[in-house]
């Protein structure tokens, strides 16, 4: 099984480079619109991930309890 590790520093640098490149191609209004869209999308993704993580943890706890392996 391949381990999926992300290099957070590399991702941060690449995201910033993309943002700078985009800003040079967009007007200030377009930058504001795109920034708000991406911020809203990020917030939605974080909400979905939090709910999924909570559901998984609850399912894992329930499974451990039903097998008698709860800590």
Secondary structure, DSSP 8 states (H G I E B T S, - for coil): -------HHHHHHHHHHHHHHHHHHS-HHHHHHHHHHHHHHHHHHHHHHHHHHHHHHHHHHHHHHHTT---
